[in-house]
Amino acid sequence: MTTVLVTGTSSGIGRATVERLARRPELTVYATARKVEAIADLAAAGARPLPLDVTDEASMAAAVARIEADHGQVDVLVNNAGYGEYGPIEQTPMDRVRAQFETNVFGLSRLTQLVLPGMRRAGRGRIVNVSSMGGRIVFPGGGYYHASKYAVEAISDALRQEVRPFGVDVAIVEPGLIRTGFGAVAAESLGKGAAPAGPYRRMVTAVDETMARSYESRLLAVTPDAVARVIERAVTARRPRTRYVVTAAAWAMVHTRRLFGARVFDAINRLQFR
């Protein structure tokens, strides 16, 4: 049996991923969240609920120790826990920026550190980091969120090269717009990040309106299960890709930025967020 640890499974992509992976008889899937009662129902889907807070060292160490005691090592880690902190760079409080990085970057990094010794002993393993198209492109109002995802991309690229000699693979999943609670959380934080009559009010309003339209669009946004299917491929493929971009719209935006450069992409954003 292959043991899989998935973080952030109380809703959205994490929950859909657990529901999909738990159907596979060759996998033992641990669903985790800060409040284990929020994921208790995933036991009926075949998963094993486990408390895990990626901002708490003791919680992370206890979860990994529990799985290693039962199975020897974590075979696959899916680092999915994360959220979007939005607001102008100038006005977003630094305590909220630090909290964003604590979840999106430092928690991911520390949990990776905790599972790697077991993977190295076993001579095999896989780490799937859920990043975002926002780790390759940047929109106004989301600078600190994008920065956290750019960090995930850099960490993943370095890690992939470092652990390859030990039989460990690293893959990155980069979702575009997904119809989850992410957009609502981002919009709420965006509203808190600018003074009602401040210099960024017009920009914040434009970004808020564009995000609302985009997350409701059936053309631009997809369901969490669309990402879960891709994560399943990254987990089970004999030789996973280094990156999986999810949604055609995300692929188009990522490659528009890559091919045409920052000035052109800035101009597109000015049209989109005016």
C-alpha positions in Angstrom: 0.0 0.0 0.0 1.1 3.5 -0.7 0.4 6.1 2.0 -0.7 9.6 0.9 -0.9 12.6 3.2 -3.0 15.5 1.9 -3.2 18.9 3.7 -6.0 21.4 3.7 -8.9 18.9 3.1 -11.8 20.5 4.8 -13.1 22.0 1.5 -12.3 22.8 -2.1 -9.4 21.2 -3.9 -8.2 19.2 -0.9 -11.5 17.6 -0.2 -12.0 16.7 -3.8 -8.5 15.3 -4.0 -9.1 13.0 -1.0 -12.5 11.8 -2.3 -10.8 10.9 -5.6 -7.6 9.3 -4.2 -9.5 7.3 -1.6 -11.3 5.4 -4.3 -8.0 3.8 -5.4 -7.5 0.5 -3.5 -3.7 0.7 -3.7 -3.7 4.0 -1.7 -4.1 4.7 2.0 -5.1 8.3 2.2 -4.8 10.5 5.2 -7.1 13.6 5.1 -5.9 16.4 7.3 -7.2 19.7 8.6 -6.8 22.0 11.6 -10.3 20.9 12.9 -10.6 17.1 12.5 -14.4 17.3 13.0 -14.6 19.2 9.7 -13.3 16.2 7.8 -14.8 13.3 9.9 -17.2 12.5 7.1 -14.2 11.7 4.8 -13.8 8.4 6.7 -17.0 7.2 4.9 -15.2 7.9 1.6 -12.3 5.6 2.7 -9.9 8.2 4.0 -8.3 8.4 7.4 -9.0 11.8 9.1 -6.1 13.3 11.0 -5.6 16.7 12.7 -2.9 18.8 11.2 -2.2 22.5 11.4 0.5 23.6 9.0 1.3 26.6 11.1 2.0 24.5 14.2 5.2 22.5 14.6 3.9 20.1 17.1 0.8 19.3 15.1 2.9 18.6 11.9 5.4 16.5 13.7 2.6 14.4 15.4 0.8 13.8 12.1 4.0 12.6 10.4 5.0 10.5 13.4 1.5 8.8 13.5 1.7 7.8 9.8 5.3 6.6 10.1 4.4 4.5 13.2 1.7 2.8 11.2 3.4 2.5 7.8 7.1 3.2 8.1 7.0 6.4 6.0 4.8 8.9 4.1 5.1 7.8 0.5 3.3 10.8 -1.0 2.8 14.3 0.4 0.3 16.6 -1.3 0.9 20.1 0.0 -2.5 21.7 -0.7 -3.2 23.9 2.3 -3.2 27.6 1.5 -5.3 30.7 1.0 -5.2 34.1 -0.7 -4.4 37.3 1.1 -5.2 40.2 -1.2 -4.7 44.0 -0.9 -2.4 46.8 -2.1 1.3 46.2 -1.4 1.5 49.6 0.5 -1.5 49.1 2.7 -1.6 45.4 3.6 -0.7 44.9 7.3 2.5 43.0 7.7 1.0 40.6 10.3 -1.4 39.4 7.6 1.5 39.0 5.1 3.4 36.9 7.6 0.4 34.8 8.3 0.0 34.2 4.5 3.6 33.0 4.3 3.3 30.9 7.4 0.6 28.8 5.8 1.5 28.9 2.1 5.3 28.7 2.3 6.7 27.9 5.8 4.1 25.2 6.6 4.7 23.5 3.2 8.4 23.7 3.7 8.4 22.3 7.2 6.1 19.5 6.5 8.3 18.6 3.5 11.3 18.5 5.8 9.5 16.2 8.2 8.5 13.6 5.6 11.8 13.5 3.6 13.9 11.4 6.0 11.4 8.6 5.8 11.2 8.9 2.0 15.0 8.8 1.8 15.2 5.7 4.0 12.6 4.0 1.8 14.4 5.1 -1.4 11.2 6.4 -2.9 8.7 9.1 -2.5 6.7 11.9 -4.1 5.9 15.4 -3.2 3.1 17.3 -5.0 3.0 21.0 -4.3 -0.2 22.8 -5.1 0.9 26.2 -6.4 -1.2 28.4 -8.7 -1.1 30.1 -12.1 -0.4 33.0 -9.7 3.1 31.5 -9.1 3.9 32.3 -12.8 1.9 35.5 -13.4 0.9 38.5 -11.2 -2.3 40.5 -11.0 -2.7 43.9 -9.2 -4.0 43.6 -5.6 -2.5 40.1 -5.2 1.2 40.8 -4.8 1.7 39.1 -1.5 -0.3 36.0 -2.5 1.6 35.8 -5.7 4.9 36.2 -3.8 4.0 33.2 -1.7 3.3 31.0 -4.7 6.4 32.2 -6.5 8.2 31.0 -3.4 6.5 27.6 -3.7 7.7 27.4 -7.3 11.3 28.1 -6.4 11.3 25.8 -3.5 9.8 23.0 -5.6 12.4 23.5 -8.4 15.3 23.3 -6.0 13.9 20.4 -4.1 13.2 18.4 -7.2 17.0 18.5 -8.1 18.1 17.9 -4.5 16.0 14.8 -3.8 16.2 13.0 -7.2 19.2 10.9 -6.2 17.1 9.5 -3.3 14.3 8.3 -5.6 11.9 11.2 -4.7 9.9 13.0 -7.3 8.6 16.6 -7.0 5.7 17.9 -9.1 3.9 21.3 -9.1 0.2 21.7 -9.8 -0.8 25.2 -11.0 -4.6 25.7 -10.9 -6.2 28.6 -12.6 -9.6 29.9 -11.3 -11.4 27.3 -9.3 -15.0 27.6 -8.1 -14.3 27.2 -4.3 -14.4 29.5 -1.3 -10.9 30.9 -2.4 -12.4 33.8 -4.3 -14.6 34.9 -1.5 -11.7 34.8 1.0 -9.5 36.7 -1.4 -12.2 39.3 -2.0 -12.8 39.8 1.8 -9.1 40.3 2.4 -8.9 42.7 -0.5 -11.6 44.9 1.0 -9.7 45.1 4.3 -6.5 46.0 2.5 -7.4 49.5 1.3 -8.9 52.6 3.1 -12.4 53.4 2.0 -11.3 56.8 0.6 -7.6 55.9 0.1 -5.5 56.2 -3.1 -6.1 52.5 -4.1 -9.8 52.5 -3.7 -10.5 52.5 -7.5 -8.0 49.8 -8.1 -9.4 47.6 -5.3 -13.0 48.1 -6.6 -11.9 47.1 -10.2 -10.0 44.0 -9.0 -12.9 43.0 -6.7 -15.5 43.3 -9.6 -13.2 41.4 -12.1 -12.5 38.6 -9.6 -16.3 38.2 -8.9 -17.0 37.9 -12.6 -14.1 35.6 -13.3 -14.9 33.1 -10.5 -18.5 32.9 -11.6 -17.6 32.3 -15.3 -18.2 28.8 -16.6 -15.6 29.5 -19.3 -12.8 30.7 -17.0 -13.4 28.8 -13.7 -13.7 25.0 -13.2 -14.7 22.8 -10.3 -12.3 21.5 -7.6 -12.6 18.0 -9.0 -10.9 19.2 -12.2 -7.8 20.0 -10.2 -8.2 16.8 -8.1 -8.0 14.8 -11.3 -4.7 16.4 -12.2 -3.4 15.9 -8.7 -4.4 12.2 -9.0 -2.3 12.0 -12.2 0.7 13.7 -10.4 0.4 11.2 -7.5 0.0 8.1 -9.6 2.1 8.7 -12.8 5.1 6.5 -13.1 7.1 9.6 -14.1 5.2 12.8 -13.2 5.7 16.0 -15.0 7.5 18.8 -13.3 4.4 21.1 -13.8 0.7 20.7 -14.4 -1.2 23.8 -15.4 -5.0 23.4 -14.8 -7.5 25.1 -17.1 -7.0 26.3 -20.7 -7.4 29.9 -19.5 -4.5 29.6 -17.0 -2.3 28.0 -19.7 -3.1 30.9 -22.1 -2.3 33.6 -19.5 0.9 31.9 -18.3 2.3 31.6 -21.8 1.1 35.1 -22.9 3.3 36.4 -20.0 6.2 34.2 -21.0 6.1 34.9 -24.7 5.3 38.7 -24.7 6.9 39.9 -21.6 6.0 42.1 -18.6 5.0 45.3 -20.5 2.4 43.6 -22.7 1.0 41.6 -19.7 0.8 44.9 -17.7 -1.2 46.4 -20.6 -3.6 43.5 -20.7 -4.1 43.8 -16.9 -4.8 47.6 -17.3 -7.6 46.7 -19.7 -8.9 43.9 -17.5 -8.8 45.8 -14.2 -9.6 49.4 -15.2 
